[in-house]
Amino acid sequence: MSNREFLQLAHTYLPKHRVGGYFMSEKLDGQRAYWDGGITRGLAKKSIPWANTAKDSRLLKEQVSTGLWSRYGNVMHAPPEWLDTLPRLPLDGELYSRELSRQQLMSIIKKHEPNEQDWMQVEYPCFDIPAYESVLRDGRINNNNFKLILSNCMSWLQENGLLGEGSLDYRPDPKTPFETVYYLLKKLCTGHAIAHVQVQLPFATQQAIAMLEQETARIVERGGEGMVVRAPGGIWTPKRVKTVLKVKPTDDAEAVVVGYTTGRVGKEGRHLGRMGALITEYNGHRLELSGVKDHERTLSVIDTFGFEKKPASEWATEHPGEDCPGWITNNRFPIGSQVTFRYRGMSDDGIPSEARYWRPRREE
């Protein structure tokens, strides 16, 4: 059985990509969401074959489907009044608000008991109409947040009469190209579901790149995240595809090394017994930085003036994912040294998002 994702994901844009004629739109910093057309509204989540129930045993109340799903197969608890405005067709989009920060948005949409008034500030810009045959095709979902084998989901829908005549306003064809999909989105979206605005780039490569760079700079300058470009003939597929590219410029800053974490057991134990991440201080905040190369992860023991200590690698193996004690160091990144990291925007608390180690700080 082949690997797949729950939803379609984008590759990162590189200058080598030829994007002439692609459709360009702003990359929204919201919450990805799949609307199944409302066909599962009111059903017990545990009865739905694509639902992620791995952590539901921790919940006090049984989950009920709203028809709105996160990227990781979890129910999005939107209020009925909000859901009633959506069209009866499957949609792929982003829960978003231009008026709220991302943290404010998350505080609204993550609640299991939704507030109707708060949700009225949330829009659902949509960028595709994925066919059920595509979203629910057989395959193995295997990522850190969602592990599930999908099998015979379409048969389940048919057996339960969820795709019967009159249940949908429109049922998409799995081979519909994006150019046609965008036309349909503008025609079929209703209520809080809106067609995410797309602008087609010039067909000449250099003109397309110039326009894309100009629009990306404009969006980032006003606080946006970046852009997304889509091939006009691209077909929605539940994988990371090169017909959809994300254009996200990064910022960089400096931080001071104050410690190290040990490698975890996961990922086949590749970093077990070595450094997992740098612990740095940035503007008074603790910031853990990944992205260090394998040969830079060796831990060693500081001279303890005659006191015996076990080898650093042994201690790290016995304490995976923990902060190292003061007698362990990394000669490549000694305590007090400065490093440069890259990141994409800031949280409301002034903490860099998606921060990763880049290089040792260079003196000006």
Buried (B, 14 or more C-beta within 10 A) or exposed (E): EEEBBBBBBBEEBEEEBEBBBBBBBBBBBBBBBBBBBBBBBEBEBEEBBBBBBBEBEEEEEEBBBBBBBBBBBBBBBBBEEBBEEBBBBBBBBBBBBEEBEBEEBBEBBEEEEBEEEBBBEBBBBBBBBBBBBBBBBEBEBEEEEBEBEBBEBBEBBEEBEBBEEEBBEEBBEBEBBBBBBBEBBEEBBEBBBBBBEBBBBBEEBEEBBEBBBEBBEEBBEEEBBBBBBBBBEBBBBBEEBEBBBBBBBBBEBBBBBBBBBBBBEEEEEEBBBBBBBBBBEBEEEEBBBEEBEEEBBBBEBBEEEEEEBEEBBEBBBEEBBBBBEEBBBBEBBEBEBBBBBBBBBBEEEEBBEEBBBBEBBEEE
